[in-house]
Amino acid sequence: MVVKAEGNKGKLKAYFKGVRSELKKVIWPTRAELLNYTAVVTVLSAVVSIVVYVLDLGIHGVLKIFI
């Protein structure tokens, strides 16, 4: 059992070594890019929310007439 535990420990260590290696390859966004992307996502989320709300009001109104 001890040998197997050491083997798993080695696999875990190798896994995290690989993760660290891959994270070094990532091209992280600059602060300006990050703020720009955040603004775009926030604005688009608000627009989609408003569109869904208006559609919901319309569907509710139509169903209220017929039901």
N, CA, C and O of each residue as an XYZ file, in Angstrom:
268
protein
N       0.807     -1.203      0.000
C       0.000      0.000      0.000
C       0.847      1.263      0.000
O       0.470      2.263     -0.611
N       1.974      1.228      0.672
C       2.830      2.409      0.752
C       3.361      2.768     -0.625
O       3.444      3.946     -0.971
N       3.714      1.775     -1.402
C       4.237      2.024     -2.742
C       3.175      2.691     -3.600
O       3.470      3.617     -4.356
N       1.948      2.224     -3.484
C       0.860      2.800     -4.269
C       0.611      4.249     -3.869
O       0.370      5.092     -4.733
N       0.663      4.551     -2.582
C       0.461      5.921     -2.110
C       1.548      6.833     -2.651
O       1.271      7.968     -3.037
N       2.794      6.342     -2.682
C       3.881      7.155     -3.221
C       3.691      7.369     -4.717
O       4.011      8.440     -5.234
N       3.179      6.373     -5.412
C       2.920      6.511     -6.840
C       1.861      7.563     -7.107
O       1.994      8.357     -8.039
N       0.805      7.579     -6.295
C      -0.240      8.587     -6.448
C       0.298      9.969     -6.130
O      -0.072     10.949     -6.776
N       1.180     10.050     -5.128
C       1.771     11.335     -4.769
C       2.606     11.868     -5.933
O       2.598     13.067     -6.213
N       3.320     10.977     -6.603
C       4.121     11.369     -7.759
C       3.249     11.832     -8.916
O       3.587     12.787     -9.616
N       2.117     11.147     -9.115
C       1.194     11.542    -10.182
C       0.594     12.911     -9.897
O       0.435     13.734    -10.798
N       0.263     13.143     -8.626
C      -0.316     14.426     -8.247
C       0.694     15.550     -8.444
O       0.352     16.630     -8.924
N       1.930     15.286     -8.070
C       2.992     16.281     -8.232
C       3.210     16.583     -9.717
O       3.371     17.743    -10.099
N       3.215     15.554    -10.543
C       3.392     15.727    -11.988
C       2.225     16.505    -12.580
O       2.412     17.337    -13.468
N       1.020     16.233    -12.088
C      -0.161     16.943    -12.581
C      -0.029     18.442    -12.322
O      -0.225     19.254    -13.227
N       0.303     18.803    -11.090
C       0.411     20.223    -10.762
C       1.604     20.879    -11.455
O       1.570     22.077    -11.739
N       2.641     20.119    -11.725
C       3.767     20.649    -12.491
C       3.306     20.976    -13.913
O       3.689     22.001    -14.476
N       2.484     20.098    -14.486
C       1.933     20.349    -15.817
C       0.999     21.545    -15.833
O       1.010     22.339    -16.774
N       0.187     21.675    -14.781
C      -0.722     22.821    -14.681
C       0.081     24.115    -14.640
O      -0.241     25.079    -15.333
N       1.117     24.126    -13.831
C       1.959     25.326    -13.712
C       2.610     25.659    -15.054
O       2.692     26.825    -15.439
N       3.067     24.636    -15.755
C       3.684     24.832    -17.062
C       2.692     25.444    -18.049
O       3.043     26.358    -18.795
N       1.464     24.946    -18.057
C       0.448     25.476    -18.969
C       0.057     26.908    -18.611
O      -0.175     27.727    -19.500
N      -0.018     27.214    -17.320
C      -0.378     28.571    -16.906
C       0.680     29.587    -17.310
O       0.366     30.761    -17.504
N       1.931     29.151    -17.438
C       2.989     30.058    -17.888
C       2.811     30.417    -19.363
O       3.298     31.457    -19.807
N       2.122     29.572    -20.121
C       1.908     29.806    -21.550
C       0.739     30.749    -21.825
O       0.594     31.246    -22.942
N      -0.086     30.997    -20.825
C      -1.286     31.815    -21.007
C      -0.890     33.268    -21.239
O      -0.021     33.801    -20.548
N      -1.527     33.898    -22.208
C      -1.328     35.328    -22.438
C      -2.462     36.040    -21.712
O      -3.601     36.050    -22.179
N      -2.141     36.633    -20.568
C      -3.140     37.272    -19.727
C      -3.488     38.643    -20.293
O      -2.610     39.315    -20.835
N      -4.749     39.084    -20.185
C      -5.134     40.401    -20.703
C      -4.525     41.517    -19.858
O      -4.262     41.357    -18.666
N      -4.310     42.656    -20.522
C      -3.834     43.823    -19.786
C      -4.987     44.372    -18.963
O      -6.135     43.963    -19.137
N      -4.680     45.295    -18.073
C      -5.724     45.883    -17.231
C      -6.766     46.600    -18.088
O      -7.964     46.500    -17.825
N      -6.307     47.325    -19.116
C      -7.230     48.049    -19.998
C      -8.142     47.073    -20.746
O      -9.346     47.307    -20.853
N      -7.571     45.982    -21.261
C      -8.383     44.980    -21.958
C      -9.402     44.357    -21.013
O     -10.562     44.161    -21.375
N      -8.961     44.052    -19.812
C      -9.852     43.442    -18.830
C     -11.028     44.360    -18.505
O     -12.172     43.909    -18.443
N     -10.747     45.643    -18.299
C     -11.817     46.604    -18.010
C     -12.750     46.754    -19.208
O     -13.964     46.866    -19.043
N     -12.183     46.756    -20.412
C     -12.991     46.868    -21.625
C     -13.913     45.653    -21.776
O     -15.103     45.809    -22.047
N     -13.373     44.463    -21.603
C     -14.179     43.246    -21.711
C     -15.269     43.206    -20.642
O     -16.395     42.782    -20.904
N     -14.923     43.650    -19.443
C     -15.902     43.676    -18.357
C     -17.045     44.623    -18.689
O     -18.211     44.304    -18.455
N     -16.711     45.790    -19.235
C     -17.739     46.763    -19.610
C     -18.641     46.198    -20.708
O     -19.861     46.349    -20.650
N     -18.048     45.557    -21.693
C     -18.829     44.984    -22.795
C     -19.796     43.920    -22.268
O     -20.970     43.913    -22.637
N     -19.314     43.037    -21.419
C     -20.166     41.976    -20.870
C     -21.281     42.571    -20.024
O     -22.421     42.113    -20.095
N     -20.967     43.587    -19.222
C     -21.977     44.218    -18.368
C     -23.059     44.890    -19.204
O     -24.248     44.723    -18.933
N     -22.654     45.646    -20.213
C     -23.622     46.351    -21.065
C     -24.485     45.349    -21.836
O     -25.704     45.503    -21.900
N     -23.864     44.335    -22.416
C     -24.644     43.346    -23.168
C     -25.593     42.568    -22.264
O     -26.703     42.233    -22.675
N     -25.170     42.284    -21.053
C     -26.060     41.603    -20.103
C     -27.267     42.472    -19.780
O     -28.390     41.974    -19.698
N     -27.040     43.772    -19.596
C     -28.141     44.691    -19.312
C     -29.095     44.769    -20.504
O     -30.313     44.753    -20.327
N     -28.547     44.853    -21.714
C     -29.386     44.937    -22.919
C     -30.223     43.666    -23.073
O     -31.422     43.749    -23.341
N     -29.621     42.514    -22.910
C     -30.359     41.252    -23.031
C     -31.426     41.161    -21.946
O     -32.531     40.684    -22.205
N     -31.111     41.612    -20.743
C     -32.099     41.601    -19.657
C     -33.306     42.463    -20.006
O     -34.447     42.069    -19.766
N     -33.055     43.625    -20.567
C     -34.144     44.528    -20.947
C     -34.984     43.905    -22.063
O     -36.212     43.973    -22.024
N     -34.332     43.300    -23.054
C     -35.058     42.660    -24.157
C     -35.939     41.524    -23.628
O     -37.101     41.406    -24.016
N     -35.395     40.703    -22.758
C     -36.178     39.602    -22.187
C     -37.347     40.144    -21.375
O     -38.446     39.595    -21.439
N     -37.129     41.210    -20.614
C     -38.196     41.821    -19.818
C     -39.317     42.342    -20.718
O     -40.496     42.127    -20.436
N     -38.945     43.029    -21.801
C     -39.952     43.577    -22.722
C     -40.722     42.436    -23.396
O     -41.945     42.504    -23.520
N     -40.019     41.399    -23.827
C     -40.703     40.249    -24.430
C     -41.646     39.584    -23.432
O     -42.749     39.174    -23.793
N     -41.215     39.480    -22.192
C     -42.058     38.892    -21.152
C     -43.320     39.722    -20.949
O     -44.415     39.174    -20.829
N     -43.164     41.041    -20.912
C     -44.341     41.909    -20.773
C     -45.291     41.739    -21.953
O     -46.508     41.684    -21.777
N     -44.725     41.656    -23.162
C     -45.551     41.485    -24.359
C     -46.297     40.164    -24.354
O     -47.498     40.127    -24.621
N     -45.608     39.099    -24.058
C     -46.247     37.780    -24.021
C     -47.305     37.736    -22.927
O     -48.385     37.179    -23.123
N     -46.997     38.318    -21.785
C     -47.965     38.362    -20.687
C     -49.217     39.138    -21.107
O     -50.338     38.726    -20.810
N     -49.019     40.257    -21.796
C     -50.156     41.054    -22.258
C     -51.016     40.304    -23.256
O     -52.244     40.346    -23.181
N     -50.371     39.614    -24.196
C     -51.112     38.848    -25.205
C     -51.877     37.708    -24.540
O     -53.045     37.484    -24.857
N     -51.248     36.998    -23.640
C     -51.927     35.894    -22.962
C     -53.070     36.393    -22.091
O     -54.087     35.715    -21.945
N     -52.905     37.568    -21.516
C     -53.958     38.138    -20.670
C     -55.209     38.453    -21.504
O     -56.332     38.324    -21.018
N     -55.006     38.862    -22.747
C     -56.131     39.173    -23.631
C     -56.892     37.894    -23.992
O     -58.123     37.886    -23.980
N     -56.182     36.829    -24.308
C     -56.809     35.602    -24.791
C     -57.254     34.653    -23.687
O     -58.078     33.772    -23.932
N     -56.738     34.810    -22.508
C     -57.101     33.862    -21.439
C     -58.056     34.489    -20.458
O     -58.467     33.841    -19.496
